[in-house]
Amino acid sequence: MSITKESAFLYVYSKQLTKVNKKIHEASKEMHEYTDKYHKASEPEKKHKFQKKHHKINEEIKDLLKDHNALLSRLKHHLVNFHDALGKQLKH
């Protein structure tokens, strides 16, 4: 592919990666809040409620990390292609 197409792929995937990183950060903050609420709660029902919410957010973070890793592998692939296309263009 041409260098412009590869640079476009890099741009798009980096934007997607930024969005996923932001979601991971927000979910991590939310999970931390539920952990604090769990430790502050005195009633077993409330503790269980916060534990369930913490678990749900933890599963969400695992899914986001899978997306994150997939995006990283795509970025690495297109980075190699970009590097090759740049080398070809500089030779001519």
Stockholm file with secondary structure:
# STOCKHOLM 1.0

chainA/1-92         MSITKESAFLYVYSKQLTKVNKKIHEASKEMHEYTDKYHKASEPEKKHKFQKKHHKINEEIKDLLKDHNALLSRLKHHLVNFHDALGKQLKH
#=GR chainA/1-92 SS CCHHHHHHHHHHHHHHHHHHHHHHHHHHHHHHHHHHHHHHCCSHHHHHHHHHHHHHHHHHHHHHHHHHHHHHHHHHHHHHHHHHHHHHHHHC
#=GC SS_cons        CCHHHHHHHHHHHHHHHHHHHHHHHHHHHHHHHHHHHHHHCCSHHHHHHHHHHHHHHHHHHHHHHHHHHHHHHHHHHHHHHHHHHHHHHHHC
//
